[in-house]
Amino acid sequence: MDSSESKLRRRRQPKSADRPADAADAPKLEPAAAKVPITFDTADRIIALVLTVLALFTRLYQIGRHPVVTWDETYFGRFGAHYINGTLYSDLHPTLAKMLIGLGEYLSGHNGTFTYASGSVYPDYVNYVFQRSFVAVIGALIVPFAYRTCRFLGFGRPAATMAAAFVLFDNALCVMSRFILLDPILFCFTAMSLLGYSGFAGHQHQPFSAAWWRWLVFTGVSLGCVISSKWIGAFSVSLVGLCTVEELANMYRGGMSVRAQLKHWGARIICLICLPLLVYLLSFQLHFTLLNRRGTGDYKMPSQFQALQRNNIIAHQPHDVAVGSQITLRSHMPGVGLIHANATNRFPDNADELVAAGMPGKQANNWWQVALGMPTKGNDTPPIRFIADGDYIRLLHVGTKRFLRAGLAKPHSQNWDWRMVAAGNTSASSVRDFWRVRIIDDVSPRPNGQVYAVTTRFQLINRSGCILTATTARLPRWGRGISELICAKDNRTVGEGTIWNVEQVKDQRFKNANYRKLVKRRLLRDTIWLNREMARSNNALVPDSDRYKITESDAWSWPFLIYPMRMGAWKDDSIKYYEIGNPVLWWASALCCCVVYPLQLIYLVLQHRRGTLRWTGDEIRQFWNASKVLWGGWVLHYIPFFLFGRVLYLHHYLPALYFGLLLLAFEIQCVVRWYLPERTMWPVAIAAVAIAGYVFVLFLPFTFGWDRPAKELTHLQWLSTWNIFYDRHLAL
């Protein structure tokens, strides 16, 4: 038994005369620990080492058994390869975890040419075993992190060992760490964030000491890493933020001097706000630096960004734009793209008008010719007339020979502005085909006052008075789901939806420009733009209620492990992996998080208000400081998913499960200390670990891979909803 636990046993008992009469009959309660153990001695190091070896074994054993691109390896393996070949790609997640996957591929000797097609066999030149192992080692670190975290939170060695063993013996955490995925890296940084804050909290009695600063900086870096891997890392940031607010509020109520409070505020602002933001920005800086070649993700980025990409077509074109030039026009609202029209995309209520809308990709139907009055017959018509601020122009669609026009009907999404159409022809024009150019600014060193490609931002105001505006609304199926453009009657706004620039230009009268001398990379602008594109991609992942998908599940079902997930082919002769957690641990932690701890907290609050709680103030604070972080982490990493409209998967619950497993060990420790002799802590911990380990081994076939018919595992069908060998939805 640790010295901290012995001190706990010697706490001062209040005399019955000092408390209400009914307090003598109150149940005996005892806190988790009286003082957080900061020292990490030889015994702790040995336990942590053993746990680490076991974690590495469970994550690495037979990791190369299945030489096939499995589940989301097709995405994240391919994204990692982009950092080797340097081509820009588009994805909905931040960059850090994917760059670490790319680092693993680089260290494995990969040349970046394999495309990681789903279900394909890894070729001989791809060392997939090393790539998986690289990610698995990162995922295995959560086990020793769990042990160290629990020691900082006041757990005794038996309880800390039990908590880490629960993390070790969860099948879902294990199987997700055995493939080239983002999730093991997310788990690691989530555990690092909790470890960092726990270590920082454990040194609160030594403010501004070297150890205090070390753990505070470690926490900030960890928070930056977790949110730079996946956006759900924001839940870890929220947890630390709420705990920090409570700390600062306690300092204020405790009468600390204003000078000391300002020092604490400053330290936390720098380390817990500025430092994570810096890590986040630096991850995108490295992302942009490594992906400096033209790729599949170029079309989502601003024109100035594309002009600096190697081999990008925008970098090899004229800078000048004049009447007669053929151009494409990009909106400054992320997700809208280029103005597009084609002969087959028409309004259902007026077949003579083509839909003019925003198309994110580059296509032949995005090209328009600049015209004054009647259009020119070619690019060789003298004299050259540049487009100045205040000039009226018309835009003739190159493919259909129709003008960009402010229509007379209402848009699909609202009833007060005008729709945008492509209508008329070279012999039949309208006053609503004329657009006045209002230049906003130009970033190039060339003289202002005229429109240039890429660098000039401008607005287009129709002669009728409305302004060309991009919207976030999407057209329905008849409009191919692309962004709706309108002509807004209020032309005084300067919102991003009203701002445009020329992205591409074709004109043989002008020489190609050197855009590296005309534009500069702007990290903050490009990062914000890309993050908004990522948010749009996330929001677009909505579930289809009319279609059953074997991988999806709802958040309410996760703690109870109702719908595990198949991770690949399920044929009799295929190697099958099943994302199913350790049922005993999942159900016990769910009971603990959903029922036991909330009721316990209510009971303790009522006891405290009645004056019958027999804990000292220090004991109450210790219990609260340990439990609030674990239960709060579970709540913050789980409850927000009920508000999400995007598709959800079982692995989204795994960060919350990590907190739940630690809280389960904490509650077991509390029960033993409250109601059993202290010498029973190790036997109870060993028994709990043995049960968890037995169930873990029972479900190992799905963790390490099962290559025989799934029907042979019918004894593992503990719930009728588990589709181990039969899926009632697919059988219909």
Secondary structure, 3 states (H helix, E strand, C coil): CCHHHHHHHCCCCCCHHHCCHHHHHCCCCCCCCCCCCCCCCHHHHHHHHHHHHHHHHHHHCCCCCCCECCCCHHHHHHHHHHHHHCECCCCCCCCHHHHHHHHHHHHCCCCCCCCCCCCCECCCCCCHHHHHHHHHHHHHCHHHHHHHHHHHCCCCHHHHHHHHHHHHCCHHHHHHCCCCCCHHHHHHHHHHHHHHHHHHHCCCCCCCCHHHHHHHHHHHHHHHHHHCCCHHHHHHHHHHHHHHHHHHHHHHHCCCCHHHHHHHHHHHHHHHHHHHHHHHHHHHHHHHHHCCECCCCHHHCCHHHHHCCECCHHHCCECECECCCEEEEEECCCCCCEEECCCCCEECCEEEEEECEEECCCCHHHCEEEECCCCCCCCCCCCCCECECCCEEEEEECCCCCEEEECCCCCCCCCCCEEEEEECECCECCHHHCEEEEEEEECCCCCCCECEECCEEEEEEECCCCEEEEEEEECCHHHCCCEEEEEECCCCCCCHHHCEEEEEEECCCCCECCHHHCCCCCHHHHHHHHHHHHHHHHHCCCCCCCCCCCCECCHHHCCCCCCCEECCCCCCCCCECEECCCHHHHHHHHHHHHHHHHHHHHHHHHHHHHCCCCCCHHHHHHHHHHHHHHHHHHHHHHHHHHHCCCCCEHHHHHHHHHHHHHHHHHHHHHHHHHHCCHHHHHHHHHHHHHHHHHHHHHCHHHHHCECCCHHHHHHHCCCCCCCCCCCHHHHC
